[in-house]
């Protein structure tokens, strides 16, 4: 498995869990120490919005990493073909 795709998948999974925690109001998620800090600072509604926004950002980051990794691999493979064809033509 490619490293870019692995990182993209992890970011999307973490983002999906954070998004679902914010939408579904999972109590176990908001009992974590860092989540309690956000909740005491902004209240439960603010914490839910924060974790939902964090989830969306992580999902978008994962998509961007996956797409850029695919584009880079395609670019590297097409450059290699051009050089190979160029060597054969000499």
ABEGO torsion letter per residue (X at the ends): XBAAAAAAAAAAAAAAAAAAAAAAGBAAAAABAAAAAAAAAAEAAAAAAAAAAAAAAAAAAAAAAAAAAAAAAAAAAAAAAAAAAAAAAX
